[in-house]
Amino acid sequence: MKKHGSKKLSSKLNLNWKMSENKFDNLESEVHELIKLSQQLKEVNDHLAKKNKQLSKENNRLSKNLEVAKEGITKIIKSYKSR
């Protein structure tokens, strides 16, 4: 009879099951943490995309102003040269 051996096996199986359950709990915690981080990154990305859009509009506006200023300066220079 190997009842003693079966107790060891039962004990090992129970230990393995507890280890598996612990690993699952750890994995579940990591998944929740990754979800939280992913949501934070999405918020940051959305904010940066909005800021980028604003800066792009501002850049376009400033580029137009620069072109108007260049045209004005060119006209002034030409008028002084023609005098």
C-alpha positions in Angstrom: 0.0 0.0 0.0 1.3 3.4 -0.9 -1.1 5.7 1.0 1.9 7.7 2.1 2.8 8.4 -1.5 -0.7 9.4 -2.4 -0.7 12.0 0.4 2.4 13.4 -1.1 0.8 13.5 -4.5 -2.3 15.1 -3.1 -0.3 17.6 -1.2 1.8 18.4 -4.4 -1.4 18.8 -6.5 -2.9 21.1 -3.9 0.3 23.1 -3.8 0.4 23.3 -7.6 -3.2 24.4 -7.7 -2.6 27.1 -5.1 0.5 28.2 -7.1 -1.6 28.3 -10.2 -4.3 30.3 -8.5 -1.7 32.7 -7.1 -0.2 33.1 -10.6 -3.7 33.7 -12.0 -4.4 36.4 -9.3 -1.0 38.0 -10.1 -1.8 37.9 -13.8 -5.3 39.4 -13.2 -3.7 42.2 -11.2 -1.2 42.9 -13.9 -4.0 43.0 -16.5 -6.0 45.5 -14.5 -2.9 47.6 -14.1 -2.2 47.5 -17.8 -5.8 48.4 -18.6 -5.4 51.4 -16.2 -2.2 52.5 -17.9 -3.7 52.0 -21.3 -6.6 54.3 -20.4 -4.1 56.9 -19.1 -2.0 56.7 -22.2 -5.2 57.1 -24.3 -6.1 60.3 -22.3 -2.6 61.7 -22.8 -2.6 60.8 -26.5 -6.0 62.5 -26.9 -4.7 65.6 -25.1 -1.6 65.7 -27.3 -3.6 65.2 -30.5 -5.9 68.1 -29.5 -2.9 70.3 -28.7 -1.2 69.3 -31.9 -4.3 70.3 -33.8 -4.4 73.7 -32.1 -0.7 74.3 -32.7 -1.1 73.3 -36.4 -3.9 75.9 -36.8 -1.7 78.5 -35.0 1.2 77.6 -37.3 -1.0 78.0 -40.4 -2.2 81.4 -39.2 1.3 82.6 -38.5 2.5 81.4 -41.9 -0.2 83.4 -43.6 0.7 86.5 -41.5 4.4 86.0 -42.5 3.4 85.8 -46.2 1.4 89.0 -45.9 4.3 90.7 -44.1 6.8 89.5 -46.8 4.5 90.9 -49.5 4.2 94.2 -47.7 8.0 94.5 -47.1 8.6 93.6 -50.8 6.2 96.4 -51.9 7.9 98.9 -49.5 11.3 98.0 -50.8 10.2 98.3 -54.4 8.6 101.7 -53.8 11.8 103.0 -52.2 13.9 101.7 -55.1 11.7 103.4 -57.6 12.1 106.8 -56.0 
